[in-house]
Amino acid sequence: MTYLLWALPALAVIAAIASGRLDTIKAAVLGLSIAVPVAMFTGPAAFGGVQLVHALARGLWIGATIAPYILGGLLFWQIAAHGAAAPAGANVAGLQATGASRIARRRLLFFACFLVGPFAESATGFGVGMLGTVTLIRRLDIAPRPLMIFALLSQTMIPWGAMGSGTMLAAAFAHLPGSELGLYSMVPVSLLMLVWLALFWRTAREAGLGASARECAHEALWIAAGLALLAPATAWLGPESALLATYGPLIVLRYLMDVRPDRRAAWATARRAWPYIMLIAVLVATRLLPALKHELQALWKIAPFSDLPAWSPFFHAGSWLVAGGVLTALARGQGHGLAQEARSACKTGRPAILAVFLFAMMAEVLSGAGISRACAQGMFDALHQEAVLATPLLASVFGILANSGNAPNSLFMPSQIALAVQAGLSIPAVAALQHVSGTSMSLFSPVRMSIAAGLARGIGQERAVYRTLLPYAACCLALLLSGAIGIVAAK
């Protein structure tokens, strides 16, 4: 009975979201409202008013360190995109026209799904990657159903989406450096990429854009190269800017190889892309130059909690995103629109930011009362180290329901870390499995599906798309479960 009470906040959130009657924010408020009395009256550790205030303050601080990524990314993307005639790479020498050769159209399709889409999603999150992908391939005369799937494939690098804000939040819950969690996340993400590539090849063939085995192998090599570059970039730069720094050059290289533009066309593309180029250069410099990194971190550092991330406003990627957006607007003579762009970014990002704050506070309340650790201990007593096998299923189901990895991470990450410690398993590996299971499987969420349907003009075809995706979702779960088995076997 005690364990049922402890699970009540998570069960309430799941039921609220699954019912469709409450959105994520209202479900989070409900969960927090239930978590407080459960923690105060049933928690195994002493948890009174003082402890409650402390836990809520910790949750607020975690949210405060994550919010600048979201707001800064949105502000920068809006300003940079509004000043360009088209998204970087969108005007690919007429390849959008239906009269282009099949191989040219196929290469544009791959370019949009696996390079431009993830890049846009990394810069902002919120499904902007789907918008970038659909914008590029809309004129390829693709039917709404496959177009919806191509839009969803832009979400395959979600752990690095929204400037890695979700990964940084998960790292805070796991008490790990963001770069370490991001690096360990490369393993399950790479496994899942096998599923995403298979889905892309099948859908492209059904859309009349099939390719030879040689071209498919060429695409797989591009994916492998991107992942191979992303791993060290994540270790050196952190998950905030790693994907931008690696996929930006890959986009340029692919553009030059596929289009072979003359000097005038190349210069026009560079003019549209210069804000992104400058931002990436600055973020890379602040991470790779030791002296500059140390000075920026030390210039002003706020750390109210020794075991939680500190905030250095002159080093934080969110600060540089805001600065990049402001400077871009001023350079283009659009300073008069900054206030409107800021309001738009706040309006768009408000739901995600509120969700981050609420779920972070709920996680800290449950953890501070000892409930997370006690639940992990109970699972370990019942299942021993095999309890970690439940991680992919729990995180995946909740990620699909909540359209985000933040909810499952806040609810389950503390107990998963406690379980890893109890069972003697690799803490970063367990944390990465939990994180990737929740974030990557959110690709199948009804929210993302509705966005894809709207962009692809496929309203009413969601059920048919889900039927297509079902076996691939099952394959994803099987691969994540194999990762859990591998963690247990590697003990």
URKA-V247684 format. One line per field, one symbol per residue. psi: psi as a letter, one per 30 degrees, with the letter a starting at -180 (. if undefined). Layout:
psi: ???
This chain:
psi: eeeeeefeeeeeeeeeeefffkaeeeeeeeeeeeeeeeeeffkflkjaeeeeeeeeeeeeeeeffeeeeeeeeeeeeeeeefflfllkfeiihgffkfflleeeeeeeeeeeefdeeeeeeeeeaggfeeeeeeeegegghkleeeeeeeeeffgfhefglhhgeeeeeeeeefhlkeeeeeeffeeeeeeffeeeeeeeeeeeefgghllleeeeeeeeeeeeeeeeeeeeeeeeflfegeeefefeeeeeeeeeeeeilleeeeeeeeeefeeeeeeeeeeeefefjeeeeeeeefejkkifkfglkljjfffkeeeeeeeeeeeeeefgggffgeeeeeeeeeeefeeeeeeeeeeeeeeeeeeefgeeeeeeeeeeeefbffffffeeeeeeeeeeefhlfeeeeeefeeeeeeeeeefgljeeeeeeeeeeeeeefffgleeeeeeeeeeghgkfgeeeeeeefefeeeeeeeeeeeeeeeeeff.
